[in-house]
């Protein structure tokens, strides 16, 4: 279980990096954003309320991505568990056959 938690934490950090790298907005201080337009940086000063609204949108997008990553991880862990059970079942059958051959 500790390994699962470590994997989730690692993938969460990776997903966070991807979300911020792919975002068009780069947070620059409390009341200003830096936009990339036509190869030049332009500053737009916004009120604190507007900044908070934009940050809430970004946070919601980020949390949606994180929950999506967690769902994928859980799905993968379940599939790995099913494969492990299948392998142990097959291994048991093979060992049973080998035991019969030895006798």
Residue pairs with C-beta under 8 A, 6 or more apart in sequence:
4 73
4 77
7 73
8 70
8 73
11 69
11 73
12 66
12 69
12 70
15 65
15 66
15 69
16 62
16 66
18 65
19 61
19 62
19 65
23 58
24 35
24 36
25 33
25 35
25 54
25 58
26 33
26 34
26 36
27 33
27 55
28 34
28 43
30 48
30 51
31 45
31 46
31 47
31 48
31 51
32 43
32 44
32 45
32 46
33 43
33 44
33 46
33 51
33 54
34 41
34 42
34 43
35 41
35 42
35 43
35 44
46 54
